[in-house]
């Protein structure tokens, strides 16, 4: 037989104060516009808007790879332009 010693009594148990989940911003001195700006900045840094846009429709894995490759190439060209000068990437290739 199991004994339930608690039987509805708390016996010194204090529930933890739950912190609000997600992003929160404290409004100080009734300045809602500043709090909204801070909230928008936090949302952008967390990448929530971008994730929502990506989940709007299904993207094939091949499209994801192509997009990632194009982004990598763009980053590389930007880095090379910084190192070489502004005229580095402007030359057109002959086919």
C-alpha angles and dihedrals in degrees: 000000000000121000120217103203094176097060097173096316121118096221093201096316112146118190114233119253104256115229115218110259122233127018119340133180126193116228109221124198091351092292098147096163092059091046089051091052091050091048092051090050091051091049092051092048091049090052094231095138092049092049092051091051091049092051095050091091138008117270119200116236090242090055090049091052092047091049092048091048092050091049091050091050090049091051091048093049090049090051092048091049089053091052100039103033137258097296096057100093099032097081113104120224122238116232 
